[in-house]
Amino acid sequence: MTTFVSLLVNGISQGAVYALIALGFVIIFKASEVLNFAHGSMLFVGAYVTARLAGSIGFAAAVTIGVAGTALLAVALERLLFSRVGRGTGLASQGQVAALTIMTLGLDIVIATDLTRRIGSRVLSLDQPWGTGAFSVGGVGLSYNRLIAMGTAAVLILAFFAAFRFTGWGVALRASAEDAEAAALMGIRHWQVSALAWLVAGGLAAVAAVFLTGSPTPGLDPSIRTVAFLAFPAAIIGGLDSTTGALAGGVLVGVVQSLIAGYAEHLRFLGGDFGGAVPYVLMLAVLLARPTGLFGTRELARV
């Protein structure tokens, strides 16, 4: 029982980080209907900038610059993409949205290739001040990095939900997601909503990167980019148009992955690398039952 609880707690802590990343996918999709496959590179950029600066200016300042720089880069990419469509309004046709989604794949490869070249075979440390320590209560252990990640994710997600519910940007984002053309007719500037969505998503990705490179991982290497492709199924599972779903999907993926890894000895028949496929297996199972995800909005059609 102790083993199960320990795996559950560690899974929730990992799932909280997945939720931050998945929330970025959802925010951008709600604002622009684009699947941002460059999101993994945003993780990479945030961690890289922080790692490069931490030794010279300190961890806190490096994280601040890393998060701000990644957020601004995300906005720059959004402007680079959307300035080419919708005649500057930010409104794009289905064909243009598909093209923009494909462009994010290209951007991801370009950014990741350049950063991989800069890092080489090294593993960079972000010098997290909490180190590699851990605590244990009743036989249930959790690293300080995972504990702080869980608390930080909870604060940021609650802050986002408050902004989404009570601020003008949140109202504008919900209106644009419901009917972009009607929102534009009501005076909502879609390009501003979209730009701020990319800004927030980039910042969340950089924060997640800080914890993904801490204990129990040794530091930053190019594989950090692949974590976004584990969080993407979490966004699909919860529902791409649901911010609540991003949280639920992230935690679900984290918990199931943790349990699969913890009981690997009993699941050898599934194969040694099955853990990496778990998010996608879950995604397929959920989509078969609910094509819009657990919390996604169902489309109704009159017959």
N, C-alpha and C positions, 0 to 999 in steps of 0.2 A: 504493500500500500504506500509506503514511504517513497519508493521508486516512482510510482505512478504520480504522486503529488508533486514530486520534484520535476518530473518531465512536464507535467501540466503547467507549473509555474514558469519554467524556462520557456515553454512554448508560448505562453501568454506574453512574456517579455519580448520574445522574438517577433511575435505577431503584432505587437504594438509598433515596432519599427516598420514592419511590412505595411501596416495601416497608414503610416505617414506617407510612404511611397505611393500606395494605392490611392490615397486621397488626392495626390498630385495628378494622377491619371484622370480621376473623376472630375476634378475642378476644371481641367483643361477641356475635357470632353463636353461638360455642361456649357462651357463658355463658347466653344468653337466647333464642337462635333468632330474634332480631330483626335485620333489616337496618337499620342506623342511617344513614339518609339525612341526618341532621343533622351528620354527620361533617365535611362541608365547612365548616359554620359554626364548628366547633371550631377548624379551621385559621384561620379569619377572626378569631375571638376572640383566640386566642393571639398572632397577629401584631399585632392592633390594640392590645392591652394593652401588648405589648413596645414598639411604636412610640411610644405615648403617653408611656411612662415613661422610655425610653432617654435622652432628652435631659436629664432632670432628676436621675435617680439612677444613671445609668451602664448600660452594656449588660448586664453580667453580672447585676446585681440585677434589671433589667427582665425579662430572660429567665426568671430564677427565679420572679418573681411571675407572669409570663405563663403559664408552664408549670403552676405550682401552681394559679393561678386557673382555667385552662381545665380542668384535671383535676377540680377541685371542682365546676365548673359541670356537667361531664359526669355526676358522681355525683348532683347535684341533679336533673338531668333524668331520670336513671334512677329515682330515688326518686319523682319526680313521676309517671312512667309506671307503675311497677310497684307503687306503693302502691294503685293502682286495680284490680289484678287478682290472682288467686290467693289472695285473702284474706290478703295479707301474706306469703305464703310465697315469692313470686317465681315460682311455677309457673303457667304460663298455658296455656289451650287453644289449638288451632290458630287458631280465630277471633279470640281475644284477641291472639295474636302478630301476626296480620295487621293488626288494628286499631292495635297499637302501632307497627308499621312505618309505617303511614300517618300516624300522629301525628308520627313523626320528620320526615316530609316537611313537615308544617305548621310544626314547630319550626324547621326549617332556613330556611324562607321568612321567618318572623317575625324571627329573629335576624339573618339576612343583610340584610333590608330596613332594620332599625334601624341596623346598622353602616354600610351604604351611605349612609344619610341623614347620618350623622355625618361620614363622610369626604368626601362630595360628589365633586367632580371632581379632588381632589388625589391625589397619589401620596406616601405617607408612607414615610420612610426609617427602618429599624431601627438604623441606625448600626453595622453590623457592623464590629468593629475590624480585620478582615482586608481590608476595602475591596474594590476591584474588580480587584486585581492577579491575575496569572496566572503560571504557570511553564511552561517547555517543556523536554522531554527528547527529543532525537532527532527534533525536528519535531512531536512530539505535545504539544499544549497543553491545559491544564486550569486553570480559575480556582481561586484559593485557596478560594473559597466551596464549589465542588463537591468539592474535595479534602477539606476539613474535614467537609462533609456526609457523604461516603462513610465517613470514619473514625468519625464520631459514630454513624452508622447501624449500622455494624458492631459497635461496642461495645454499643449499646443492644439490638440484636437478639440478640447473644450473651448479654447479661445476662438478657433475657427468656427465652430458651431454657433457661438454667440455672435460673431461677426456676420455669419451667413444668415442668421435669423433676424438680427436687429439693426444692421447697418444699411446705408443706402446701396452700397456695393452688393451686399447680399441680396437685397430685394431686386436690384437690377440683374444680377446673375440668374436668379430664379425666373424672372420675367423673360430674359433672353432665352433661357433653356426651354421655357414653355412655348414661346412663339417669338422668334427673333424679329420677324418683320413687324409684328404688332408692337413689340417693345421699341423698335426704331421709330415707328410712327408716333409713339408716346413721348419721344424725346430722349430715349436712352441711347447713349453713344456706345454702340456695341464694341468698337475697337478699344475703348477704355476698359470696359468690363473684361474683355479678352486679355488685354495686356496685364491687368492686375491679377487675373487668374494665373497666367504664366509666371508672374513675379512670385506669387504665393507658392505655387507648385515647385519652382526652382529652389526657394528658400527651405521648404520642407524636405526636399531631396538632400540638400547639403547637411541639414541637421541629422537626418537619418544616417548619412555617410559617416558622421563622427562616431556613432555608436557601432556601426557595422565594422569599423576598423579597430575596435577595442576588444578586450578579452571576451570570449576565448580565442578570437582570431589574432594572428601575429602582427597585423598592420595592414597597410594599403598595398594592394597589388591589382593588376588589371581585372581580376575576377570579380571585383566589387560591382562592375557594370552588370553582371549576370543576375544580381539580386533583384534588379528591376523586373527581370523577366520571370521572377518568382512572385513578385508583388502584382504583376499584371493580371494573372489568373485570379488573385484575391479581389481585384477591382471588378472583374467579370462576374465572379461568384456573388459578390454583394449586389451588383447591378451598376452598370457604368454611369447611370444618371442619379445614383443615390450616394450621398455623402455618408449616411449611416451605414450603408452597405459596405463601403470601403473599410470601415472600422471592423464590422463583423467578419468580412472576408479575410482581412489581414490576420485577425486573431485565430480564425478557424484554420487557415493555412499553417500558421506558426505552431499551433497545438498539434495538429495532425502530423506535421513534419517531425516535431520533437518526439512524439510517441512512436512513430515509425523508426526513427533513429535509435531510440532507447530500447526497443524490443526487436532490434534487427536480427538477433540470434534466433528468434522464433519465427522470423519471416524470410528466411533464406530462400524459400521457394519462389519469392517474388523477384530475386536477383539482387546483386550487391549495390546497384546504382538506382534502385527503385525510389529512394528518398527524393532524388531530384525530379522525378516525374510526378510525385504526389500532388503538387498544386494543379497540374494539368488533368490528372485523373479526377480530382475533386471538381474542377471546372466542367469537365465533360458530364459528370454525373449530375451536377446541379442544372446545367443547361438542358439536359434531356428532360428534367422534371419541370424546370421553369426557365424558358428561353431568355427571359429578361433579367435573370438573377434573383437572388433571394429577396431583395428589396427594390428591384427595378420596377419602373412604371410599365404596366401592361398597356399595350395599344388596343383600343377598342375600335371596331369597324362595324358600320351599319350594313345589314344585308338587305 
